[in-house]
Amino acid sequence: MKTTRLFNFSAGPGTLPLSVLQVVQQHLVSLPGVGMSIMELSHRSSAFEEILGTAEANLRDLMKLPEHYRILFLHGGATLQFSMIPISFLRGTGSVAEYVVSGTWGQKALNEARREGDARVSWTGEKEGFTRAPLPSEINIGADAAYAHLTSNETIQGIQLQDLPLPGTTPMFCDMSSDFLSRAIDIERYALFYAGAQKNAGPAGVTVVVIREDLLERASTDIHTLLDYRVHVAHDSMYNTPPVFAIYVVMLVTQWLRDKIGGLENMGTINEQKSKMLYDVIDQSNGFYRGHARPDSRSRMNVTWHISDDTLATIFARQAQERELVNLNGHRSMGGFRASIYNAMPIQGVRALRDLMLDFQTQYSG
């Protein structure tokens, strides 16, 4: 039975900080001062109310979140948000929703929106094989749009958007699932953004939604209770039983980001250094490795590439496994390889992968 930790490059659930896992392990049976496991704790208890409040306070501190934004801890992952957003802000409006489709997840969000109303593609990279992000000048947002929707990081293709300006007062919504808390962002650019926690913020099971308060007034009233953002705001994310354990781990991860890393600016710098290690190997390989994303659109979270000789892929995967580097296979729709180097992936893991790539090229480049 393996007792050492592997370097886990999975696209999600992703690796968690070791120090956080150790705290969870230490307190799993009995939370200090409580006398029971966090997994047994009532969400109506004062102990959990403190955990929930601390998790929210940590997020507000990290993101420098203004008071007129509310934080929700919901179920259903980003996929449920694909539906909740158009149900709330497109259904019955007679307006159009604009979608920037830079990869697979943006397309999935668009498909759900079209169930509720007129959802229009303002830009798509599909014809180019989703290899790049759009230029600001390429995005056409109608003045009558109910909202515009972006996906800030596409995990499958390895595409990451920088902040893109939108004209006028069109509310910008953003799926930030795979680069949430990975860098500092300009909060005021967004009316609503959301993220499944299982990449950078915690374990699977909780979704963080940040919504500007004035947006709540625009939401449809003809929707089911559990799909209504106003209900969740009014009940402080506890209309029904929230994912208690997952929120507890989010609290610990956000403390780690604040106290150990030193904030999102520092985290962004570290993530840039980690991804540069791998992209340098790809760029300097004389074509032995072929990156999928164009250099100006590359993700710092998900590095995607192919080996020029596809017959070597199985050998590379085996050597990675032997070096205890796991979950490097690309998405089934893409093939090749994908290294997901989220916040908690230590730099030692990235160095180990870089060294494998260099050694492998030396061995097989002829």
N, C-alpha and C positions, 0 to 999 in steps of 0.2 A: 504494500500500500504506500503510494507516494506521499511523502510528508513535506518535501520542498515545494516552493511556489514556482510555477512556470511563468514565463513572460507571455501574457495573454493579450494577443492583438485582435481580439474579437470586436466586431462592429457593434455588438450589444447583445446582452449586457456586457459592459466593458469592465476593465479592471478597476478596483477601488483602492484607495490609499491603504497601505499596510497598517499604518498606525490607527486608522479608523476601524479596520477589521479587528485589530487587537483589542480596542476598547469594546467593540460589540461582543467579542468573545468573552472578555472579562466580566461583562455585565449582563450577559444573556440570561443567565439563570435567575439573577436577582439584581434589579436596578438599584443602585445605591439610594438609600433613604426611602425606598418604596416597598421592598420585600417580595417582589414578584418580577417575572420576566416582562420586558417591554411587549412581548407578543401576547401577554395576558392582560395588559393594562387597559382599563376602560378609557375610551375616548372622552368620556365625560368627567374623568378624574382631574383634580388640580395638577397632578404630575404631568399628565399629557398636555393640558392646557399650557403649562410652562414650556414643554418641548415644542409645541406648535408655535407659540409666541417667539421662542428663541430662534427657530428655523426661519420664521418670517423676518425677524430683526436682523439676522445674519445676511439674508438675501438683500434686504434694503440697504444695509451697510455696504456690501460688496458692489452692488449695482448703482449705488448712490441714487436710489429710487425716490422720486418726489412723492409727497404725501397724496397727490391726487391719482395715484395708481394703486390698485388693490392687487394683492397676491392671493391666489387660490391654489389649493392642493386637491387635485381631482383624480378620478379614476380614468381608465380607458385609453391612456397613451395619446400620442399625437393623432392617431387614427380617429379617435372620437372627436377631436377638435376639427378634423377635416369636415365633419358633419355639423357639430355645434355652431360653428361660425356661420355657414350659410343659412342654417335654420334660424339663427338669431338675427342676422343682418342682411340677408338677401331675400328670403321668402316673403312674398307678398309686397315687395317694395316697388316693383316695376322698374327697378334700376338694374344695372349690370355690375357684376363683380369682375375685376381684372386679375388675371393670374399670370405671374412670371414663372415659366416652367423651365427650370434649369437641370432637371433630372427626374428620376423615377418618383420620388416622393412628392414633388411638385405636381406631377401628372396625376398621382392618386388623389391629391387634395382637389385638383380641378374636377376630376370625375365625380367626386362626392358633391361638390358645389352644383354641378349641373343637374343633380336630382331636385334642387330647390329653386332654380331660376336660371337666369341668363348669365352664365359664366364665360367670359371671353379670354382668349389667350392674347395677352399684350406682348409677349415674346416667348419663343421656345427655341431651345437648342437641339431639338429632336433630329432635324435633318442633318445636322453636323455630328450626330452621334453623342450628343451631350458631352462635348469636350471643353466647353468654355462657359463663362458667365457673360451676361449681356453688358454692353456698354450703356451708360445712362441715356445716350442719345437714341438708342434702339428701342427703348421702352415707351410705348404709346398708351397713356392712361387717359381715358375719356373723362371729360369734366363732369359727366353725370354718374360716375362710378360710385357704388355704395361703399366699396373698399377695394384696395389692391392687396394681393397676397404674394409673399415671397417665401422661398425656402433658403435659409442662409447657408446651409451646408448640405450637400447631397452625399450621403455616405456611400452609395453604390458606385457612382462615377468619380468621386473624389473632387467635386467642384465646390468651391466656397465663394460666396458673394461678399464683396465689401459693401459698405453702406451706400445705397443707391437713392438719390434724391427723387422724390415724386412731385409733380407739379400741383399747385393749388392746395386745397385742404383735404384731399382724398385721404381717408384713414389708411395707414399701412399696417397690415397684419403680417406676422412672420412666424413660420415654423423654425424654431432654433434648436430642435431636439439634439442635434449632434455637435453643436458648438456653443451651447448655453454655458455661461460662466467660464469660457475658455479665453476670453479677451474682454477688454472694456469696450462698451458700446455707447452710442448716444441714445439714451432712453427716449428722449423727446421725439425722435423720428418715428416712433411706433405708437399706435393706439392700442395694440394688443399683440402679445407674443407668447409663445408656449413652448414647452419642452418636456418630453419624457425624460425622467431622471436617469435612466439607465446607461447613459454615455459618460456624463461628467458630474452629475449631482448626487447620485445614490443608486439604489437597486431598482429593478423593475417594479412597477406597481403604483407609482405616483407620478402625476403630471403637474408641472408647475405652469400656471397661467397667470400672466400679468396683464391687467386690463385697466385702461384709463377710465375714471369714474363717469365722465360725461357720455361715454359710449353706451353705458347701460340704459340711458334714456332712449336710445335708438332701437333697442332690441325688440323683436316681435313679442307680442303677448300671447300668441296662439301656439304655445309650445309646451311639451311635457315638462313637469316640474324639475326633474333631475337634469334636464338639458338647458335649464334657465340659469344664466350667469348671475342674475340678480338674486336668485334663491341661495346660491352658494356664497355670495357676498354677504347677504343678510344673516346667514348662519355660520359665518367664519369657517367655511369649508367643512362644516360638521352637520349638514342637513341629514346625511346618513353616515354610517360608520366609515371614517376615512381610513386610508392605509397607514395604520399607526406605526408599524415597524419601519416602513419605507420612509416616512416623514422623520422618524428618529434618526435614521442614517443620513438623510439630507441635512439634518441639524449638525451632525458630526462632520460631514464633508465640508459644509460651508464654514465651520469653525477651522478646519484644516486649511482651507483656502485663505482665510483671513489671517490666521495666526502663524501657520507654518510657511505658506507661500508668500504672504504679504500683500494679497489683493489681486485683482484681475489684471492690472497693468503688468505686474510681475509674471502672472500666469501666462499672459500673452507672449511675453518675451521668451519664456521657457519653451512654449509650444512652437514658436518660430524657430528656435535653435534646434529642437528635436526634428522637426520636419525637414529643415535644411540639410541635416545629415544625410537623410535618405534621398532627397532630391539631388543633392550633389553627386551621389553615387550614380543615379540614373543619368544625369546630364553628362557625366564624365566617362560613361561606359562605351562611348563610340557606337551606340546603337545596340549593344548587347541587351540592355534593359530599355524598354519603351514605355514611358509614362503615358497614361491615358489623357489626363487633363493638360490643357495648354498652360505654359508656365505662369501666365498672369492670372490664371483662374484656379490654381492648385489649392487644395484643402490642406490646412495644417493639422486636421484631425484624421483624415483617411487618405493615405498615400496609395495610389493604385498604379500598377504596372504589369507589363507582360515581359517574358523573356523572348528574345527574337527567335530563338529556336524552340518552338512549343514542345518538342520532344523532351526537353530538359526540365519541364515543369515538375514532373513527378519526382525527379531526382532532387530538385531544389526543395520540394516539400518534405521529402524524407530527411534531408540534411538539417532542415529547420527543426524538425521534430527531435532529431538527435541532439540538437543544441538547446532543447527545451524552449523553443520559440513556436508557439501554437496559434491556431486559428488565423492563418495567413492566407487561406484560399480566398480568391475574389468571389464576389457574388455570382450565383449560378447564371445570371443573365449577362455577365461580363467575362467570366473566366479570369485567367491570370492570377494576380496576387493583390492583396489589400492589407496594409498595415494600419490598423486603427490605433492611433497614439493619443488617446484622450488624456485629460489632465493628469490622471493618476499613473499613467505609464511612466515608470522611472527612466531617467536618461540612460541608465545602464542597460535597460532593455533595448533601447533604440541603438545604442552602440553595438550591442551584440548582433542585432539584425544587420546593421551596416557592415560589420566585419564579415558576417556570413556572405552578404552580397558581393563584397570585394573578393573574398576567397573563392567563391563560386565562379566568378568571372575569370579569375586567374586560372582556375582549373579547367574551364570549358571553352574559353574564347579562342583557343587554338593558337 
